[in-house]
């Protein structure tokens, strides 16, 4: 459709749709009545109408465009609509890339803001599963590739390649292969989107490119299209933390240490004695072996105060066989009158639970044992606990030198985290389960029954457009 009337002149970073939604009902009605039937039908697919300025392609002869923004900004919608723009403009080789083939299907092809949801019927492609490609109505093809199979990009040529969540890609091999194939057309383009991530090799690879334009944005930029409860929950849980800077504001956080736990923060929140506690728990992460190269068996006791803060009482982690660390665990629980143990049983299963229960029974100590088979990665496990530290809600009672040395020197890039850190995370999560949700817990889904690709507050505009069209006898705007 043609650009909406020139009277729509949004300021700052508002889309024309958001700006119109802020105007009077009379003005909205006049605008919609002034559109033809075809324009009303096409309104839902007019990206110029719905996009904020920061979601549109930058001008110039750039080769790389990197969109780094917080969750909920609209990164996926932006790169999907950019794909559709290039297809409309006649580009022949527009290809897609994501972390895994599952991500491609779930996010870019079939997700809430995907190509299948945002394409008008006459432009909607079909996904050819056995060839990993999108086939457009006129026969053009878009190759779909994933970073977990980097060789897919070898020899694949592109005019435009669109890359989703590049900070989650394992290394630079895949993006380097994509770049080598970016050699068709007058000005080949690579468009990348991601949240920020500290010391990430792929982001650093991108930012070293000379012909790059970087667009930054935050979750709050898209507040007009997100539920207020989502914004409030994200800010309450994560604002003010390094991880929040990455996930909310698209900041890489490269100006701070790569470690998620900071010794200065621990020292500032250290206390000599714990206040009265309403709940106690011990986290336990047993190692498989006890030789000189083994980890310390993670055993960390803590309690929840009436102020809602966690107090780390004692680190009992030790490099020893079960006949030593199990009595040490139970003795520590008796000393603090801790009656609940959260034990990871990935390595040892029922044998670990049975051994702890049997020893506790022998010494006449009753303890509830909660077994967990932890499947999430170390990052997901440590992330929310580190945020609680940054928000000054975790206090070490006295000094726990080995534990503090281990957690303040562990960085995400190292992958494997020390067992005492895992034990600490199990304990904190047990005491404050509602406060340790990871960012993956926060998703913005479309309302059930809503098949449009649009956000919530502006949805009223389309309802009005549909009403105008129905009154004219032209049906609704959905197709």
Secondary structure by P-SEA (a helix, b strand, c coil): cccccccccccccccaaaaaaaccaaaaaaaaaaccaaaaaacccccccccccccccccccccbbbbbbccccaaaaaaaaaaaaaaaacccbbbbbcccaaaaaacccccccccccccccccbbbbbccccccccccbbbbbbbbcccccccccccccbbbbccccccccaaaaaaaaaacccccbbbbbbbbccccccaaaaaaaacccbbbbbbccccccccccaaaaaaaaacccccaaaaaaaccccccccccccccaaaaaaacccccccccbbbbbbbbcccccccccccbbbbbbbccccccccccccccccccccaaaaaaaaaaaacccbbbbbcccccaaaaaaaaaaaaaabbbbbbbbbbccccccccaaaaaaaaaaccbbbcccaaaaaaaaaacccccccccaaaaaaaaaaaaaccccccccccbbbbccccccccccccaaaaaaaaaaaaaaaccccccc
